[in-house]
Amino acid sequence: MSYRIKLCLILILLFSSAVINSAEGLNRLRNSWEVGFTFGEIPMLSGSFKPGITLGYHLNEYISLSASFQLRDHLERNEESFNAQNMGFDGLLSSKETTGERVIFAVNLRPSVYSPFLVAGIVYNNIDQETIKFDSRKRKIGDNEYLTGLSIIQSRKSGIVPAVGIGYRYDFDNGISLNTSFAMGFFNEISAPENRFESDIEILPKDKLKMEKKLIEGYKDNFHNRYHIFNLGISYRFSQGG
């Protein structure tokens, strides 16, 4: 059974559970709206917050609708960059990334009041671009050795895809909620990035092609490069109960 079929079955089972349990649920969240602030990056890992806003509507304790928007942001991953690691080159100087705006429209299904919830919806990622710089040294590129510095400018085009994921929230009685969620486009192939190379000396076209092939293969093998959105935030709900 393929992973796509498994994901669909899990979605159906959780949705059925949410519908059944909703009849016996608490009324704390029923027919309530919420608005909040969210962060899309963890500063300790990337030096960035990637701030955004979120809006939600709760049908009840188990089913809610949400929309989140994250601003364009600049990250500096350096040696933590998966794409830089994929090159297999020594002498990394820096890896800086500009991540485009990210948006999700989702249905959130929570099987029980305090359990994690399933996220199912549509994710949009605007253009992401990463600039990876290596120092000047002798290194093998393709079939030949070059004494050169090297910069790789890698761009992933924008895209909108169906996505699923998981989240967790804790709802206080005063209307404040702490929440986190992650959703990713598992149903589509990872888009190949566009790559531009800058070097101190000319690199033969055939060697440049081999370097690009390796870069693209590593990029497409890394699930982090799928269209996705991560949220970590705080929100306030109003018009509670009913």
C-alpha positions as CSV (number, residue, x, y, z in Angstrom):
1,M,0.0,0.0,0.0
2,S,1.5,3.4,-1.0
3,Y,2.1,6.1,1.6
4,R,-0.4,8.3,-0.2
5,I,-3.2,5.8,0.3
6,K,-2.2,5.3,3.9
7,L,-2.3,9.1,4.5
8,C,-5.8,9.2,3.0
9,L,-7.0,6.3,5.2
10,I,-5.6,8.0,8.3
11,L,-7.4,11.2,7.3
12,I,-10.7,9.4,6.9
13,L,-10.4,7.6,10.2
14,L,-9.5,10.7,12.2
15,F,-12.3,12.7,10.5
16,S,-14.8,10.0,11.4
17,S,-13.6,9.9,15.0
18,A,-13.9,13.7,15.2
19,V,-17.4,13.7,13.9
20,I,-18.5,11.0,16.4
21,N,-16.8,12.6,19.3
22,S,-18.1,16.1,18.5
23,A,-21.6,15.2,19.7
24,E,-20.3,14.5,23.2
25,G,-17.7,17.3,23.2
26,L,-17.4,20.3,25.5
27,N,-18.7,23.7,24.4
28,R,-15.7,25.8,25.3
29,L,-14.6,26.3,21.6
30,R,-17.9,25.9,19.8
31,N,-18.6,28.7,17.3
32,S,-15.6,30.7,18.4
33,W,-13.2,32.8,16.3
34,E,-9.5,33.3,17.0
35,V,-6.7,35.5,15.8
36,G,-3.0,35.1,16.7
37,F,0.7,35.7,15.9
38,T,2.9,32.9,14.7
39,F,6.6,32.2,14.0
40,G,7.8,30.0,11.2
41,E,11.4,29.5,12.4
42,I,13.2,28.7,15.6
43,P,15.7,31.5,16.2
44,M,18.2,29.3,18.0
45,L,18.5,27.2,14.8
46,S,18.2,29.8,12.0
47,G,18.6,33.2,13.6
48,S,15.1,34.2,12.4
49,F,11.5,34.2,13.6
50,K,9.7,34.3,10.2
51,P,6.7,36.1,11.7
52,G,3.1,35.8,10.6
53,I,-0.5,35.9,11.5
54,T,-3.2,33.3,11.8
55,L,-7.0,33.3,11.8
56,G,-9.2,30.4,12.9
57,Y,-12.8,29.4,13.4
58,H,-13.9,26.5,15.7
59,L,-17.0,24.5,14.9
60,N,-16.5,22.7,18.2
61,E,-13.7,21.2,20.3
62,Y,-12.8,18.8,17.5
63,I,-13.1,20.5,14.1
64,S,-11.7,23.9,13.2
65,L,-10.8,25.9,10.1
66,S,-7.6,28.0,9.9
67,A,-5.6,30.2,7.7
68,S,-2.0,31.3,8.3
69,F,0.2,33.8,6.5
70,Q,4.0,34.1,7.0
71,L,6.1,37.0,5.8
72,R,9.2,36.8,3.6
73,D,12.3,36.4,5.7
74,H,16.1,36.0,5.6
75,L,17.9,33.0,7.3
76,E,21.5,32.1,7.8
77,R,21.9,28.4,8.1
78,N,25.6,28.0,7.3
79,E,26.9,24.5,8.1
80,E,23.3,23.5,9.0
81,S,22.2,23.9,5.4
82,F,21.2,20.6,4.0
83,N,21.7,21.8,0.4
84,A,25.3,22.9,1.2
85,Q,26.0,19.5,2.8
86,N,24.7,17.8,-0.3
87,M,27.6,19.2,-2.4
88,G,30.2,17.3,-0.4
89,F,32.7,20.3,-0.7
90,D,35.0,21.5,2.1
91,G,35.5,25.1,2.8
92,L,32.0,26.4,3.3
93,L,32.0,30.1,4.1
94,S,28.3,30.8,4.4
95,S,24.8,29.7,3.4
96,K,22.1,32.4,3.4
97,E,18.5,31.9,2.4
98,T,15.6,34.1,1.5
99,T,12.4,32.3,2.1
100,G,9.3,33.5,0.4
101,E,5.8,34.1,1.9
102,R,4.0,31.0,3.1
103,V,0.3,30.4,3.4
104,I,-2.0,27.6,4.5
105,F,-5.7,27.1,4.4
106,A,-6.6,24.1,6.5
107,V,-9.1,21.9,8.3
108,N,-7.9,20.8,11.7
109,L,-9.3,17.5,13.1
110,R,-8.8,16.6,16.8
111,P,-9.9,13.1,17.8
112,S,-10.1,14.0,21.5
113,V,-10.0,17.2,23.5
114,Y,-6.4,17.2,24.5
115,S,-4.9,15.1,21.7
116,P,-2.7,16.3,18.8
117,F,-4.7,17.2,15.8
118,L,-4.5,16.4,12.1
119,V,-4.0,19.2,9.6
120,A,-5.3,18.9,6.0
121,G,-5.4,21.7,3.5
122,I,-3.6,23.7,0.8
123,V,-0.1,25.1,1.2
124,Y,1.4,27.9,-0.8
125,N,5.2,28.7,-0.8
126,N,6.6,31.7,-2.7
127,I,10.0,31.6,-4.2
128,D,12.9,30.4,-2.0
129,Q,16.5,31.3,-2.8
130,E,19.7,30.1,-1.1
131,T,23.2,31.4,-1.7
132,I,26.0,29.0,-0.8
133,K,29.6,30.2,-0.8
134,F,32.8,28.1,-0.6
135,D,36.3,29.4,-0.2
136,S,39.1,29.2,-2.8
137,R,40.9,25.9,-2.7
138,K,41.6,23.0,-5.0
139,R,38.5,20.8,-5.3
140,K,37.2,18.2,-7.7
141,I,34.2,19.4,-9.8
142,G,32.9,16.8,-12.3
143,D,35.9,15.0,-13.7
144,N,38.6,17.7,-13.1
145,E,40.2,19.6,-10.3
146,Y,39.9,23.4,-10.0
147,L,41.6,25.9,-7.8
148,T,38.7,28.3,-7.3
149,G,36.2,29.8,-5.0
150,L,32.6,28.8,-5.7
151,S,29.2,30.3,-5.2
152,I,25.9,28.5,-5.9
153,I,22.7,30.5,-6.1
154,Q,19.8,28.1,-5.9
155,S,16.2,29.1,-6.4
156,R,13.0,27.0,-6.0
157,K,9.9,28.3,-7.8
158,S,6.7,29.2,-6.1
159,G,4.0,26.5,-5.8
160,I,0.7,25.5,-4.3
161,V,0.0,21.9,-3.2
162,P,-2.3,19.8,-1.1
163,A,-0.7,19.2,2.3
164,V,-1.2,17.2,5.5
165,G,0.4,17.4,8.8
166,I,0.0,17.4,12.6
167,G,-0.3,19.9,15.3
168,Y,-0.9,20.4,19.0
169,R,-2.6,23.2,21.0
170,Y,-3.5,23.9,24.6
171,D,-6.5,26.1,25.2
172,F,-6.7,28.1,28.4
173,D,-10.1,29.1,29.8
174,N,-9.3,32.8,29.5
175,G,-9.3,32.5,25.6
176,I,-5.5,32.2,25.1
177,S,-4.1,29.2,23.2
178,L,-0.6,28.1,22.7
179,N,-0.2,26.0,19.5
180,T,2.2,24.5,17.0
181,S,1.6,22.7,13.7
182,F,3.5,21.4,10.7
183,A,2.0,20.6,7.2
184,M,3.8,19.4,4.1
185,G,3.0,18.5,0.5
186,F,3.6,14.8,0.5
187,F,1.5,14.1,-2.6
188,N,3.7,15.9,-5.1
189,E,7.3,15.4,-6.3
190,I,9.9,17.8,-5.1
191,S,10.5,20.5,-7.7
192,A,14.0,20.7,-9.1
193,P,15.6,24.0,-8.3
194,E,17.2,26.4,-10.7
195,N,21.0,26.8,-10.2
196,R,23.5,29.5,-11.0
197,F,27.2,29.1,-10.4
198,E,29.9,31.7,-9.9
199,S,33.6,30.8,-9.8
200,D,37.0,32.5,-10.0
201,I,37.9,30.6,-13.1
202,E,35.9,29.0,-15.9
203,I,34.5,25.6,-15.2
204,L,34.1,23.3,-18.2
205,P,30.4,22.9,-19.2
206,K,30.5,19.1,-18.7
207,D,31.9,19.4,-15.2
208,K,29.3,22.1,-14.4
209,L,26.5,19.8,-15.6
210,K,27.8,17.0,-13.4
211,M,27.9,19.3,-10.4
212,E,24.4,20.5,-11.1
213,K,23.1,17.0,-11.5
214,K,24.5,16.1,-8.1
215,L,23.1,19.2,-6.6
216,I,19.6,18.5,-8.0
217,E,19.6,14.9,-6.9
218,G,20.6,15.8,-3.3
219,Y,17.9,18.5,-3.3
220,K,15.2,16.2,-4.4
221,D,16.2,13.5,-2.0
222,N,15.7,15.9,1.0
223,F,12.2,16.0,2.3
224,H,12.8,19.5,3.8
225,N,12.7,20.9,0.3
226,R,9.0,20.0,-0.1
227,Y,6.5,22.8,0.0
228,H,5.6,23.1,3.6
229,I,4.7,25.4,6.5
230,F,5.6,25.4,10.2
231,N,3.8,27.4,12.8
232,L,4.6,28.1,16.5
233,G,2.4,30.7,18.0
234,I,-0.1,32.2,20.5
235,S,-3.7,33.1,19.7
236,Y,-6.8,34.6,21.4
237,R,-10.3,33.4,20.8
238,F,-13.5,35.3,21.2
239,S,-17.2,34.8,20.9
240,Q,-16.6,31.6,22.9
241,G,-19.2,29.0,23.5
242,G,-22.7,29.1,22.2
